[in-house]
Amino acid sequence: MKLGMNQGTTLENSTLELDLQLLEKYGYDYIEIRSIDKLKEYLQSHTIQDLVDYFQTHHLKPLSLNALVYFNNRTKEEYKALLEEYKEMLEYAQMLNIDRIVVVPLVSEKKIERGEIKQSCVKVLTELSDLANPYGVKLALEFIGHPHATVNTLSFANEIVAAVNRENVGIVFDTFQFYAMNSTMEDLKNTDFSKVFLFHINDVEDFNPGILLDEDRLYPGDGVIDLPSILSIIKEKGFSDHASIELFRPEYYQLTAEEVVKTAKNKTLKVLNQVYSVEEIK
């Protein structure tokens, strides 16, 4: 079980350049790069080749590009712009040797029937899958645990991925998103873990599911999510590839990025050690 960090964790108190230095310093294996902002910021003063060179000469490696946002149920004009963004992401992924791109479903207060959501998701993911194939890239659908998200439960995400039925289309399993709209342990047990391309670990304050926001996330072990039971299930399922920390807590943004990176690692390893052996985590 290797350890990664999503740049959302240090979104407001760091840069890609600093994240690279800190994650390398504290022995992380992976970084999830935010292509929507942090990579663009980095490229204002660096080249993509600088980033390629960094990963070739350091232990730290890129795990994913985050993210292609609101891909489904869009107008023709919106979808055209989305495709242009996506094609650029594929080029970056190829240069950086990244084989996973996160895709995020539409979040909107507009009511859309479930069948229409599924039809759009399947159609678009199939098209994106075709474009990703020559690059060797996999698409990880991240269900968002919020009432206004069009795909907001693990079971619906699994249903969509099964309907797409492509080797390079799977899901992100995020413990916060899982808890936030009452996805169940049974849903998790019924998940095909060959389709879990990314695993995000985090915790949350003791608010009712259905009203949770990203700002309510906590370090693993500091909240109410039953992480040991979740980890036991995914271990039973044979998943031991990685755990990537993803937090968006304003309180943590007031700390130094180094303090957050160090604390996140220590607390996450303490949780992982409850289920995985030290040898399995190395």
N, C-alpha and C positions, 0 to 999 in steps of 0.2 A: 504494500500500500504506500504509494508515493504521495508526497504532500505538495499541493499547489495553492496559489492565491489568485483570486480574481481582483482586478484593479479597482473594482467598486469599493473594496475594503479600505482603500486609501485615496478615494476619489478626490477629496478636497484638500488633502494635506501632503500630496506627493505628485510626482511626475513619473513618466515611464522610465526615464533615466535613473531616477532615485529608486524606484521600485526594483529595477534590475539589480542595483547595487545591494539593496537591503535583503532581497530574497536570496541572493547569492551568499551574502555574509551569514545569514541564519540557516543556511543549508536546505532551503526549499528546492524541490525538484522541478516545479512547473510554475509558469505564470500564464494567466489568461489575459490577453491583451485587449483593451477596449479600443477597437478600431473606430468607434463613433466619436471619440474625443481625444483620448490620451495618445494614440498613434499619430493622429493629425497634428497634435501639439508637438510631439517629438520630431516630426518631419519638417517642422519650421526651422529647425537648427541642425538637423542630422539628415542623413540619407538612409534609404531602406537597406543599402549595403552595409552601413554602420551597424545596423541591427543584426543583419545576417552574420557579420563578422563576430559580433558579441556572442551570439549563441554557439558559434563554431569553436569558441575559445573558453567557454565557461560551462560549469556543470548545469546551471539553470537552462531549461528549455521551454519553448512556447507550447501551451496545451491547446489553446483555442483562440479564435477571433470572436469578439463580442461587440456587437451583434447586428444581425439584420433584423430591424425592428418593424413590427406591425405589417407582416407580409401578406396577410389574408384579407379578403373582403374589401379590397381597395378599388378605386376608380381606375379607368384605363390610364389616365395621366399619372396618377400616383404609382401605379404598378410599373409604368415605363421608367420613372425615376428610380424606383426601388431596384429594378433590374440593372441599371447603370451602376448603382452603388454596389450591388452584389458582384458584378463582374470585376470591379476594382478590388473587392475583397478577395476574390478567387486568385487574382494576380498576386496580391500580397501574400496570401496563404502559400502559393507555390514558391515564391521567393524565400519565405521564412520557414519552409518545410513544416507547415501547420496542416493537419489533416482533419480539423474540426471547426465548423462555423456554427455558432448559436443562432437560431432563428426564433424570434419572439412574436407571438400572435397578437392580433389587434386588441387594444384596450379602448373601449368606447362606451359611452352611456347610451348610445343608440341600441335599441333592442333588435337583435338579429336571431332568427330561428336557428335552432341547433343544426338542423339538416343543411341549411344554407352555409353555416360556418364550416361544417365538415366537408361539404362539396368544394368550397373555395380552398380550404387547407389542402385537401388531397390533390386538387388540380395544380395549385401553385407549387407544392412540395415536389410533385412529380416533375414539373418543369425545371425547378431548381436542381433537382437530382440529376437530370440530364446534363445540365450545364456544369455541374460539379464533377461528374464522372471523369472527364479527361484530366482533371487536376488531382484526382485521388482524394477528394475532400468528402467528408461526411457531414450531414446536416443534423444538428441536435435541437429538436423542438423543445422549448422551455415553456411548460404550462405555468401560468401566472396565477397565484392564489388570491385572486381578488374578484369580487362580484362582477365588475365591469370588463373583465378579461374574457375574450371569446373562447379561449381554451384555458380552463382554470382548475381542472382536476387531473390527477394521474390517470384515472380510468379513461377519460375522454382523450387525453394525449395518446394513450396506448391504442385506443380504437382508431384514431386517425392514422397513426404509424402503421398499424396492421393493414388498413385499407390502401395506403400508399404501396406497401409491400415492395420496398426497394432496399437493397443491402446497405446503401449509404444514407438512409433516413432512419433516425432513432430519436431518443429523447435526452433531455437533461433531467436528472432526478435531483431536486433541491429540497432539503429538509424543511426549510421555511415555507416554500410554495406548497409542499405536501401537507403541512400542518394548517396552513392559512385558510383552506377551504374544505377542511374535514375529509381529505382523502384518507383511506383506511389502510390498516396493516394488511387486510385481505387484498386490497388493490395492489399493494406492494408485492405480496406473495404471488399474485397472478401476473406480475410483470415479467416479460421476456428480457432477461438481463443481457442478452447479446445485443439488445437494442438500447441499452443505457450507455450512451457515449460520453457523458459527463456526470460527475457526482459532486454536487455542491453541499457543503456541510456548514451549518450555522444553528443558532438557537433563537428563542423569541421570548418576549415578556408574556405574562399571564393575562392576556386579553382574549376575549372570545374570538374564535375563528369567524371570518366574514368581515371583520373590521380592521384587520391587520395591514400595516403598511411597511415598506422596506425599512423605515426609520426605527421600527420596533425590533429589529434583529439584534441579537446578542452573540458574544463569543460562545462557541460550543461548550456546553456544560453549565452555562450561567442562566439558562432559562428553563422552560417547561416541556420542551420536546423530548420524547422518550428516545433519545439517540441510541442508547445501548440496544434496545429492542430492534430499532431500524437497522443498526449495524449487524446485529445477529442474523437478520433476515437476508441482508445483501451478501453477508459472508456465506450463508447457507446456499445462496444462489450462485456462488462461485466468483463474486465480484471482489477483487482486491487490487485493482489497477491504481486508483488514485482517490484522494479526497481533496477537493479544492475549496478553500475558505472564501465565502462571499458575504460580506457585510456592507451595509449602507447606513451606519448609525452616526448621526450628527455629533453625538457625544464623543465618539472615537475620532472624528475629524478634528476635534479640538486638541488632541494629543499629537505628539510627533509621530510621523509615519514609522519611525524605527520602533517606538514603543508599541504601536499597534501590531506591526509585523512580528515582533518578538513575543508579545502576549498571545496573539492568535495561534502561533505555533505551539507554545507551551500548553495552552488550554485544549487545543485540538488533539495533540498527542495524548494528553491525559484521558480524553474521551475514547480515542481509538484503542488505547491500551486496555480498556475494559473488555474488549472483544477480540481484537487482533493481537497476536504475540509480537514481541519486539522484532523478531526475525521477519515476520510478515509485513511489518511497517517499513523496514529498511529498504 
